[in-house]
Amino acid sequence: MQPTDEEILQLTETFEYNDSDEDGRIDFDEFRKMLADLEAGVNDGEARIGFREIDTDKDGAIELDEFIEWWSER
């Protein structure tokens, strides 16, 4: 399902909030913190599996387009 413009704006804001070093990417540590903030209750192994699934270009970080695609599939 394609996100609406409003959803994209909200997801962009969420992405930027979780990109604590403001480099335009969410690394694994930032991802783990995001999951903890969401009280997701996942361990490091589960977080790493999820991170790898979201990082579709396998460059070791989650970019905005990957983040939006991930949330849009939920």
Secondary structure, 3 states (H helix, E strand, C coil): CCCCHHHHHHHHHHHHHHCCCCCCCECHHHHHHHHHHCCCCCCHHHHHHHHHHHCCCCCCCECHHHHHHHHHCC
